Amino acid sequence: MNRRGMRLAAIALVAAGYLGACALGPDPWSPKTYPREIKPYLKDTGALGGEWRKYQIKGMEETSFFFAREDRKATIAVSFTCGKYQDIPLDLLAEHLIFPMGRKPKIIRAGYVSAPRAEVYHLLAEGDYCYQDEAVYKDLGHVPRASAEMMVDAYVVGEPHCVVDLVYAAAPADYARYVGDFRGYLASLKVPVEDND
């Protein structure tokens, strides 16, 4: 996998795990406890073309997954957090998805989207996305900070017991080229899409 591919895969993993990483508790926090709520998001809708490949996340977030384009120019991550955070407004939860962009990402669009069955919040931001902090590892030694200019387009869905993150990430030069695939995927899941560009 080339450097760009590693970068996008790392961003997808961060996005998929950011809200779900705190779900280290008992079964009531597991997405497996609420299969009816997450089932619509797990099905393969066939909305993404053959150039998108699906990757399952292993470990604690095994219900979460992401799609990456074969050319590694864009990713779509889907993650779940269940049994907690229902008392926190979706706009605050959505901000966690752009924490790796630091204190000053450019917020292009942010707001609730009209939805008939669940609360949906849309956040579109651009900034320097840090996917590796500077660190010293026992086996690797010094690893420098690594980041890339990215656009993150996130729809956060508030189901009765679960929060679902649907996140599209791409470099600014590639964002417009593949955002239609993301919107088509959201439509196939019946997640309302904010249409104005």
C-alpha positions, 0 to 999 in steps of 0.5 A: 500500500502506498503512502496515500493509501496508508494515510486514507486507511489511517483516517478511516480507522480514526474516524471509525474508532473515534466515538466508538473507542470509549465503548469498553464497557459491558454488553449494553454498550455493544452495537450487537445489543441493538441489532435492529438499529444497526442492521440497515447500515450493515447491509451491502446496498450495492450503491458503491461501484466496483472501484470501492473495496470494503474493509471490516474493522477487527477487534472491539469495533468489529461491527464498524467498517470502511470503504476505500477506493482502489486508487486510495483517493477517498474513504467512507467509514461507518461506525457505531456507538450504542448504549451511551451518548444519547444525552449529548447533542449530535452537533457536539458528537460530530465535532469529535470526528474533526478533532484530528484537524486541530483547533482551527479547521475550516467549517464549510457546513454544519447543521441538522438535516430534516429527517423523518425517522431519526435525528441527523447532523451534517458536518463538512470541514477542511483542514490539516488532518493529523493521522499520526502524532509524533511518538517514540515507540519501543520497536520503531523508534521515533515516528514523526507527526504525519498529516494531510490536507483533507476534507471530512464530510460527516453525517451523524445519525441519532438512532434511539440507542445508537449513534451512527457515524457515516464519514467521507474523507478525501483530499480537497482536489479529490473531494468533488470527484467522489462525493457523489458516490458518498451521497448515493451510498447515504441515499441507499441507506435512506439517510437524508442528504444535504444537497446544497454545494 
